[in-house]
Amino acid sequence: MGKRKTQRKNAAMLDNDDDNSSVSSSSTMRSDQMSVSGTEEVEFNKDSLLDEAVDALFEKRFATLLHQCLNCIKKGSSKEISLASHAIGLLALTVGPGDNAHEILEESITPLSQAFKSGSESSKIASLVECLAIITFVGGNDAEETNKSMQIMWQLVHPKLGSNVITVKHSAAVIAAVVSAWSFLLTTMDGRKLSPKLWLESITYLSNMLDKDDRSVRIAAGEAVALIFEMGSLEKFVAEAKGSNDGSVLEGNKSKEGFSHIQGLKEKILNQVRDLSVEAGGKGSAKKDLNNQRNSFKDVLEFLENGYCPETSIKIGGDSLQTSAWSQLIQLNFLRRFLGGGFTKHMQENEFLQEVFGFTPKRRNLLGSEHISNSEKRMYRSPNSVLNKARTQQLNKQRMLSQGRNIGHFAVNAADEDS
């Protein structure tokens, strides 16, 4: 009897200890949760402050980065010039439009122009052209600055003949890069502010480019032609030529000649585009390049004949970026080539590019409480994170309590069996 009472008393004491432990555990759990919550807040604040500090440092030092890259362009090898040019373009896209981007353009345009004359290596020239296009696209404040950059590009492939001009025969890769960059900047221009002489000169040159052997040159020229037609510039010249017959007989004859020339040029381009859209592959021609050309010129032909622009849609994370105009498509293709694998990241986080394409990632529509930052994800996923450590401690306590209950249960059962 005495033994049984002692066992029951021990069991009761163990149960009381369990209850006390449970109360203590609940209190400790709340304390741990408060501690974790406080630690999370500290971690998030640290992360936010670090981001702000990095941004402030970047804005403060962007001029230092710029001039280091410009020194490479002035004195570096072709490889260094290519890399520095790309870095300056990335710098402009990162700082976004404003005084800093305009400073990048003003400080860079002279060194870039001089670098064009220092050699003719294709990769270097192409990188310089792309850099000039990007910094003008972001930092140009008016049409005059954009037109200046476009003229620099144009002189590379179509120089004005003169006693002091040394003509350089550039590779097909450089010509394609120049035409693409020129078209990229043309998307930002108001066609009404460009002179008819410049338009006529450019459309004539582009028509000649459609007859070149290199397919990348043809495609770049075809897209530029489509853009010019989309802007309505050629039709404007036709209308001006038609409407200028009210002057003298001499002026009337000149306008008629101009009208006939423009109409003939338009018909020539239409025939060129039609032929390129169905071109058969020759000996040694790459099938992929041929298909790219056919598809591109089918889109151009559809637009020239029926007015339908190609519609595109690409995935950005879980969102879709869509275009429905030649100007948008040219901007999209150029920026994708320039940014490469970083394009998706920029579209998700670069507000300037989001504004350019009218693109808003879904995550920006979420409430702050619903969005989980990268630092938060790390806190949840890392085995050494505060939350995981707290969760492990809590599981260990629950195991100890469970083991204690089991011991009490076995002790009571053993006492009953002894009786």
Secondary structure, DSSP 8 states (H G I E B T S, - for coil): -HHHHHHHHHHHHHHHHHHHHHHHHHHHHHHHHHHHHHHHHHHHHHHHHHHHHHHHHHHHHHHHHHHHHHHHHHHS-HHHHHHHHHHHHHHHHHH-TTHHHHHHHHHHHHHHHHHHTS---HHHHHHHHHHHHHHHHHH--SHHHHHHHHHHHHHHHS----TT-------HHHHHHHHHHHHHHHTTS-GGGS-HHHHHHHHHHHHHHTTSS-HHHHHHHHHHHHHHHHTTHHHHHHHHHHHTTTS-HHHHHHHHHHHHHHHHHHHHHHHHHHHHTT----TT--HHHHHHHHHHHHHHHHHHHH-----EEEEETTEEEEE-SHHHHHHHHHHHHHHGGGHHHHHHH-HHHHHHHT---GGGGS-TTT---HHHHHHHH-TTSHHHHHHHHHHHHHHHHHHHHHHHHHHHHHHHHH-
